[in-house]
Amino acid sequence: MSTMPKRMLLNAFSMNCVSHIQQGLWVRDDTRQLEYTQIDPWVELAHILEKGCFDALFLADVVGVYDTYKGGPETSIIEGMQIPSNDPSLLVSSMAHATKNLGFAYTSSIYQAHPFTFARQMSTLDHLTRGRIAWNIVTTYLSNAALNYGLGGLPPHDERYDLADEYLEVTYKLWEGSWEDDAVLSDTVRGIYADPSKIHQINHTGKHYHVAGPHLSEPSPQRTPLLFQAGSSTRGRSFAAKHAECIFISESKDSLQGESNVINDIRSQAKQLGRRPEDILFFQGISPVVGGTEAEAMSKASDYIDQFSTEGSLAHLSGGIGIDMGVVDLDQRLDTIDPQSMRGFIKSLIESAPDKKRTFRDLIRNRMAGQFLTGTPEQIADALEEWQQRGVDGFNIVYSVTPGTFVDFIDGVVPVLQSRGLVQREYSPGPLRQKLFGAPKLPDRHIGASYRQLT
Ligand SMILES: Cc1cc2nc3c(=O)[nH]c(=O)nc-3n(C[C@H](O)[C@H](O)[C@H](O)COP(=O)(O)O)c2cc1C
């Protein structure tokens, strides 16, 4: 008996800024990154993604500048590397108005908005999008972001996750517990909009927040937005196991072999919390470079690699890991660098290089080039199937040029995946969570559901 193949999920990964992941390519004629301040390219992108049956557009965000590289923000500023960077949430309404089914996941740090304000913004967007909104929960890794919110510096890693736990608790209480399902009467005959006995204060008093409530928004289609997260540390994984419904990973194929890989680990932790393995979906990040022939794809990729900005990439990496990669001379041969004088990350990077006669610049460029998944539509579809066989549920497509990378993927790879029965040909009905999990609200076994009123 043949079984139906599992549906492969697709997200487009972007950011409301000039240069997001593939640094240096914004200067090209075939990308619209310079138009990021305008609504038109975003609405066009939403149309393209919906035509390609993508599940969601995922918008990254940061609330500070990357200023670790060479001890300052100059490189990031020169490279347009996530600065300037505009608020992603404000793009959503216009894109939602232009589409019917595409989901919108945007990033918001627990440090950038009070949970009461944030919960109301999310509920508003969940109403306006008819339930197509998702939240990428981040705890922030940039120390400049912490300085922007008066924290004096970045709080220790695990403390940030502790704060996130309480932040989530407040928002669950507002989204799930404040208004009962039948609170809104909208009774024009009796002139009663809502029933006060069914709307509750939340009276949250915690370590960090004191919130009385009630929530100001009435229940939206999903109530709690679909919850995305990307945590790879031990604490990050336990947080994900408790809260996340969709998880971003950036793993090598090899690292997904073996029992103790990140997917199995998070799923088994979730199980211990009363959740089911299928309550969590994993999205692997990929950078596809599609060509009509393999040679065409390779030539496109080598064009991109020629234009890569090593400095922009190092500024990105340095900020992300909190280590200044600018301490190494880019043109120094690897075998002349004394690894003992370097921080652990840089040391292991240098030690991992197969050819020590190359320079540090070569090493970084190879690392960037190594992120590409280059080939014909069939070759890329084969590679995605392999990922899927290793337990990945979907992909987060990283662009090199926008919307070109998405257009090439949708015109070339999506039809191949559809013919293999792997990608949907049309959307299923309902809110985003229903499209992914079959029901619009959080399942009863999710921690957020425990804050619902017992009726
Ligand atoms: C695909 C992906 C997207 C991410 N997007 C953002 C983002 O937009 N903003 C942000 O501050 N952090 C972002 N992160 C970083 C994560 O939130 C998190 O800090 C990182 O994965 C490290 O997790 P850990 O602290 O548990 O090790 C992203 C991570 C991944 C893998």
The ligand as an SDF file (V2000), in Angstrom:
LIG
                    3D

 31 33  0  0  0  0  0  0  0  0999 V2000
   16.5950   30.8950   10.8950 C   0  0  0  0  0  0  0  0  0  0  0  0
   16.8830   31.7540   12.0870 C   0  0  0  0  0  0  0  0  0  0  0  0
   16.3160   33.0070   12.1430 C   0  0  0  0  0  0  0  0  0  0  0  0
   16.5740   33.8610   13.2270 C   0  0  0  0  0  0  0  0  0  0  0  0
   16.0240   35.0980   13.2190 N   0  0  0  0  0  0  0  0  0  0  0  0
   16.3550   35.9560   14.2040 C   0  0  0  0  0  0  0  0  0  0  0  0
   15.8850   37.2940   14.1660 C   0  0  0  0  0  0  0  0  0  0  0  0
   15.1940   37.6940   13.2480 O   0  0  0  0  0  0  0  0  0  0  0  0
   16.2470   38.1240   15.1620 N   0  0  0  0  0  0  0  0  0  0  0  0
   17.0200   37.7200   16.2120 C   0  0  0  0  0  0  0  0  0  0  0  0
   17.2930   38.5300   17.0990 O   0  0  0  0  0  0  0  0  0  0  0  0
   17.4750   36.4410   16.2770 N   0  0  0  0  0  0  0  0  0  0  0  0
   17.1720   35.5820   15.2960 C   0  0  0  0  0  0  0  0  0  0  0  0
   17.6650   34.2900   15.3320 N   0  0  0  0  0  0  0  0  0  0  0  0
   18.5090   33.8830   16.4680 C   0  0  0  0  0  0  0  0  0  0  0  0
   17.7220   33.0370   17.4430 C   0  0  0  0  0  0  0  0  0  0  0  0
   16.6140   33.7480   17.9710 O   0  0  0  0  0  0  0  0  0  0  0  0
   18.6240   32.5840   18.5890 C   0  0  0  0  0  0  0  0  0  0  0  0
   19.1610   33.6890   19.2480 O   0  0  0  0  0  0  0  0  0  0  0  0
   19.7410   31.7400   18.0510 C   0  0  0  0  0  0  0  0  0  0  0  0
   19.2150   30.6890   17.2830 O   0  0  0  0  0  0  0  0  0  0  0  0
   20.6120   31.2040   19.1790 C   0  0  0  0  0  0  0  0  0  0  0  0
   19.8320   30.4350   20.0400 O   0  0  0  0  0  0  0  0  0  0  0  0
   20.3760   30.0600   21.4700 P   0  0  0  0  0  0  0  0  0  0  0  0
   20.5550   31.3700   22.1740 O   0  0  0  0  0  0  0  0  0  0  0  0
   19.3410   29.2090   22.1070 O   0  0  0  0  0  0  0  0  0  0  0  0
   21.6710   29.3500   21.2120 O   0  0  0  0  0  0  0  0  0  0  0  0
   17.4140   33.4340   14.2770 C   0  0  0  0  0  0  0  0  0  0  0  0
   17.9710   32.1470   14.2180 C   0  0  0  0  0  0  0  0  0  0  0  0
   17.7360   31.3080   13.1420 C   0  0  0  0  0  0  0  0  0  0  0  0
   18.3790   29.9520   13.1020 C   0  0  0  0  0  0  0  0  0  0  0  0
  1  2  1  0
  2  3  1  0
  2 30  2  0
  3  4  2  0
  4  5  1  0
  4 28  1  0
  5  6  2  0
  6  7  1  0
  6 13  1  0
  7  8  2  0
  7  9  1  0
  9 10  1  0
 10 11  2  0
 10 12  1  0
 12 13  2  0
 13 14  1  0
 14 15  1  0
 14 28  1  0
 15 16  1  0
 16 17  1  0
 16 18  1  0
 18 19  1  0
 18 20  1  0
 20 21  1  0
 20 22  1  0
 22 23  1  0
 23 24  1  0
 24 25  2  0
 24 26  1  0
 24 27  1  0
 28 29  2  0
 29 30  1  0
 30 31  1  0
M  END
$$$$
